[in-house]
Amino acid sequence: MVLFVERGVRGGLSQCSHGYVRANNSYVPSYDPSEPSSYLMYYDVNNLYGWAMCQRLPRGGEFRWVEDVSTLDVHAIPSDSPTGYILEVDLEYPRHLHDTHADLPFCPTREAPPDKRQEKLLATLCDKQRYVIHYRTLQQCTSHGLRVARIHRALEFAQSTWLRDYIELNTAFRTRATNDFEKNLYKLMNNAIFGTMRRTRCRPGPCRERCRARKTMENVRNRIDVKLVTRWKGRYGAEALISRPNFHSRAVFGKNLLAVGLRRLKATFN
């Protein structure tokens, strides 16, 4: 189940759909009254992380595979359902939608571009095979014309707004803040939770233990245990730790102080 869910974590798109655009209206020096008026609009969505964490989120320990996916009607599931689904589906992208969706296609995939080795997040108009997707995202896709050709698997889980009260409390404190410090503090208190929920890897080198706030998605495979040692020899000295097969990295702080990072031999997905 963990591997199944991880296949649906792809990252966020960052792209420039149009290399150059030009406005034509009475507020710009190059205004041409013989041409139609046009404007450039800049949109900045506030509290996007906070909104996402106020939605119904999975509750731990209540996941199971749907035995008969042929009876599952994704479109009939309400957004506030106490039961959520993550599905593996084949999607068809009808050709008549290609021009309309060309700037921002649905369902990006992680794959290597032509003649490239490194994988990128690609937003393409191709059909998708065995695409892992949350049921609400799938509902958005189908409402804009994509078609579900087949449902291969579905993971069912209990969901609730267990994080909403905490997020809304910080948002209220931030709204009432009277200085930049308080505004940034309450913003960070929300964003840090989102980052913990979505963190995928530790930073390079020895790292301190991260906060132990409740998490819904974290790649614990790359967690590092840091040992501070003051001697070279001995069972727990630097030489012995560096010789271990799970040695990761080291940082020298002084003549008699060394930090040794060790990869964990066992990962617990909790």
C-alpha positions as CSV (number, residue, x, y, z in Angstrom):
1,M,0.0,0.0,0.0
2,V,2.8,2.4,0.8
3,L,4.5,1.8,-2.6
4,F,1.1,2.2,-4.3
5,V,0.5,5.6,-2.6
6,E,4.1,6.8,-3.3
7,R,3.5,6.2,-7.1
8,G,0.9,9.0,-6.9
9,V,3.4,11.5,-5.4
10,R,4.9,13.3,-8.3
11,G,5.8,16.8,-7.2
12,G,4.5,20.2,-8.4
13,L,4.6,21.7,-11.9
14,S,6.7,24.7,-12.6
15,Q,6.6,25.9,-16.2
16,C,6.2,28.8,-18.6
17,S,3.3,28.0,-21.0
18,H,3.9,31.2,-23.1
19,G,7.3,32.7,-23.6
20,Y,6.0,36.1,-24.4
21,V,2.7,38.0,-24.0
22,R,1.8,41.6,-24.6
23,A,-1.0,43.7,-23.2
24,N,-2.8,46.3,-25.2
25,N,-4.8,48.9,-23.3
26,S,-4.9,52.6,-22.5
27,Y,-2.6,52.1,-19.5
28,V,0.4,50.9,-21.5
29,P,2.7,53.2,-23.6
30,S,2.4,51.0,-26.7
31,Y,-1.4,51.1,-26.7
32,D,-2.9,50.6,-30.2
33,P,-6.5,51.7,-30.2
34,S,-7.1,49.9,-33.5
35,E,-6.4,46.5,-31.8
36,P,-8.7,44.8,-29.3
37,S,-8.0,45.7,-25.6
38,S,-6.2,43.1,-23.6
39,Y,-4.8,42.9,-20.1
40,L,-2.3,40.8,-18.2
41,M,-3.6,39.4,-14.9
42,Y,-1.4,38.1,-12.0
43,Y,-3.0,35.8,-9.5
44,D,-1.6,34.8,-6.2
45,V,-3.6,32.2,-4.2
46,N,-3.3,32.9,-0.4
47,N,-3.2,30.1,2.2
48,L,-3.0,27.3,-0.4
49,Y,-1.2,24.9,2.0
50,G,-3.7,25.8,4.8
51,W,-6.6,25.1,2.5
52,A,-5.3,21.7,1.5
53,M,-4.7,20.7,5.1
54,C,-8.3,21.7,6.0
55,Q,-9.7,19.1,3.6
56,R,-10.6,15.5,4.6
57,L,-7.3,13.7,5.1
58,P,-6.6,10.0,5.6
59,R,-6.6,8.6,9.1
60,G,-3.9,6.1,9.9
61,G,-4.5,2.4,10.2
62,E,-7.8,2.3,8.3
63,F,-6.7,1.3,4.7
64,R,-7.9,-1.6,2.7
65,W,-8.0,-2.7,-0.9
66,V,-11.4,-2.6,-2.7
67,E,-12.2,-6.2,-3.7
68,D,-14.5,-5.5,-6.6
69,V,-13.5,-2.3,-8.4
70,S,-16.2,-2.9,-11.1
71,T,-18.8,-1.8,-8.6
72,L,-17.0,1.5,-7.7
73,D,-18.6,4.6,-9.1
74,V,-16.1,7.3,-8.6
75,H,-18.4,10.1,-9.8
76,A,-20.9,9.2,-7.1
77,I,-18.5,9.8,-4.2
78,P,-19.1,13.1,-2.5
79,S,-16.1,15.3,-1.7
80,D,-17.0,15.2,2.0
81,S,-17.4,11.5,2.1
82,P,-16.1,9.8,5.3
83,T,-14.4,7.2,3.0
84,G,-11.8,8.2,0.4
85,Y,-10.1,6.4,-2.4
86,I,-6.8,6.3,-4.3
87,L,-7.2,4.6,-7.6
88,E,-5.0,3.1,-10.4
89,V,-6.7,3.9,-13.7
90,D,-6.2,4.0,-17.4
91,L,-7.2,7.4,-18.7
92,E,-8.1,8.5,-22.2
93,Y,-7.3,12.1,-23.3
94,P,-9.8,12.9,-26.1
95,R,-8.2,14.6,-29.1
96,H,-10.8,17.4,-29.2
97,L,-9.5,18.6,-25.8
98,H,-5.9,19.0,-26.8
99,D,-6.0,22.6,-28.1
100,T,-8.0,23.7,-25.1
101,H,-5.8,21.9,-22.5
102,A,-2.5,22.6,-24.2
103,D,-1.3,25.2,-21.7
104,L,-1.9,23.1,-18.7
105,P,-2.8,19.4,-19.3
106,F,-4.2,17.2,-16.6
107,C,-2.4,14.3,-15.0
108,P,1.3,15.0,-15.3
109,T,3.7,12.1,-15.2
110,R,7.3,11.6,-14.1
111,E,9.4,10.3,-17.0
112,A,12.5,11.1,-19.0
113,P,11.9,13.5,-21.9
114,P,13.1,12.4,-25.4
115,D,16.9,12.1,-25.6
116,K,17.3,12.8,-21.8
117,R,18.2,10.5,-19.0
118,Q,16.9,12.4,-16.0
119,E,13.2,12.2,-15.2
120,K,11.1,15.3,-15.2
121,L,7.5,16.1,-14.3
122,L,5.9,16.2,-17.8
123,A,2.4,17.6,-18.5
124,T,1.4,15.8,-21.7
125,L,-1.8,15.2,-23.6
126,C,-1.1,11.5,-24.0
127,D,-3.3,8.8,-22.6
128,K,-2.3,7.5,-19.2
129,Q,-1.8,3.8,-18.2
130,R,-2.0,2.6,-14.6
131,Y,-2.1,6.2,-13.4
132,V,-2.4,6.5,-9.6
133,I,-4.7,9.3,-8.6
134,H,-6.8,10.6,-5.7
135,Y,-10.6,10.3,-6.3
136,R,-11.2,14.0,-6.1
137,T,-8.5,14.8,-8.6
138,L,-10.0,12.1,-10.9
139,Q,-13.4,13.7,-10.5
140,Q,-11.9,17.1,-11.6
141,C,-10.3,15.4,-14.6
142,T,-13.4,13.7,-15.8
143,S,-15.5,16.8,-15.3
144,H,-13.2,18.5,-17.9
145,G,-13.6,15.7,-20.5
146,L,-11.0,13.0,-19.7
147,R,-12.4,9.5,-19.7
148,V,-11.7,6.6,-17.4
149,A,-11.0,3.5,-19.6
150,R,-10.4,1.1,-16.8
151,I,-10.0,0.9,-13.0
152,H,-7.2,-1.5,-12.1
153,R,-7.1,-1.1,-8.3
154,A,-8.5,1.1,-5.6
155,L,-7.3,1.7,-2.1
156,E,-10.1,2.7,0.4
157,F,-9.4,4.6,3.6
158,A,-11.3,6.5,6.3
159,Q,-10.9,10.3,6.1
160,S,-11.8,13.3,8.2
161,T,-10.8,16.9,8.8
162,W,-8.6,16.0,11.8
163,L,-6.1,18.8,11.1
164,R,-8.6,21.6,10.3
165,D,-9.0,23.0,13.8
166,Y,-5.2,23.5,14.2
167,I,-4.8,25.1,10.8
168,E,-7.7,27.5,11.2
169,L,-6.4,28.5,14.7
170,N,-3.0,29.5,13.2
171,T,-4.8,31.3,10.3
172,A,-6.9,33.3,12.8
173,F,-3.8,34.2,14.8
174,R,-2.0,35.3,11.6
175,T,-5.0,37.5,10.6
176,R,-4.8,39.2,14.0
177,A,-1.0,39.6,14.0
178,T,0.2,43.1,14.4
179,N,3.8,42.7,13.3
180,D,5.8,40.7,10.7
181,F,7.3,38.3,13.2
182,E,3.9,37.0,14.3
183,K,2.6,36.9,10.7
184,N,5.6,34.8,9.6
185,L,5.5,32.6,12.8
186,Y,1.9,31.5,12.3
187,K,2.4,31.1,8.6
188,L,5.4,28.8,9.3
189,M,3.5,26.8,11.9
190,N,1.1,25.8,9.1
191,N,3.6,25.4,6.3
192,A,6.0,23.4,8.4
193,I,3.3,20.8,9.0
194,F,2.6,20.6,5.3
195,G,6.3,20.2,4.6
196,T,6.6,17.4,7.1
197,M,3.6,15.7,5.6
198,R,5.1,15.9,2.1
199,R,8.8,15.7,2.8
200,T,10.5,13.1,0.6
201,R,14.2,13.2,1.6
202,C,16.5,14.4,4.2
203,R,19.1,17.1,3.5
204,P,22.6,15.8,2.6
205,G,25.0,15.3,5.5
206,P,24.4,14.6,9.1
207,C,21.1,16.1,10.2
208,R,19.3,16.6,13.5
209,E,16.1,14.7,14.4
210,R,13.1,16.4,12.8
211,C,10.1,17.5,14.7
212,R,7.8,14.6,15.7
213,A,4.5,16.2,14.6
214,R,1.9,13.8,13.2
215,K,2.6,13.0,9.6
216,T,0.6,11.6,6.8
217,M,3.3,11.2,4.1
218,E,7.0,11.1,4.7
219,N,9.8,9.0,3.1
220,V,11.4,7.6,6.2
221,R,13.8,5.5,4.2
222,N,16.4,8.3,4.1
223,R,16.3,9.3,7.8
224,I,19.7,9.6,9.4
225,D,20.8,8.8,12.9
226,V,23.5,11.2,14.1
227,K,26.2,10.1,16.6
228,L,28.4,12.7,18.3
229,V,31.8,11.1,19.1
230,T,34.8,12.5,20.9
231,R,37.3,9.7,20.3
232,W,38.6,7.7,17.3
233,K,39.2,4.2,18.7
234,G,36.8,1.9,20.6
235,R,33.6,0.1,19.9
236,Y,31.6,3.4,19.6
237,G,34.5,5.5,18.3
238,A,34.5,7.3,15.0
239,E,36.6,4.6,13.3
240,A,34.1,1.9,14.1
241,L,31.1,4.0,13.1
242,I,32.6,5.0,9.8
243,S,33.4,1.3,9.1
244,R,29.7,0.3,9.3
245,P,28.0,-0.6,6.1
246,N,25.2,1.9,6.8
247,F,27.6,4.9,7.1
248,H,26.2,7.9,5.4
249,S,28.4,11.0,6.1
250,R,30.5,12.8,8.7
251,A,31.0,16.4,9.8
252,V,34.1,17.6,11.8
253,F,33.3,20.2,14.4
254,G,36.7,20.3,16.1
255,K,39.8,18.3,17.0
256,N,37.9,16.1,19.5
257,L,34.3,16.3,18.2
258,L,32.9,14.5,15.1
259,A,29.3,13.9,14.0
260,V,28.7,10.6,12.1
261,G,25.6,10.1,10.1
262,L,24.3,6.5,9.9
263,R,21.4,5.3,7.7
264,R,18.7,3.4,9.5
265,L,18.7,-0.3,9.0
266,K,14.9,-0.6,9.4
267,A,12.2,1.8,8.3
268,T,8.8,1.9,10.0
269,F,6.0,3.3,8.0
270,N,3.7,4.7,10.7
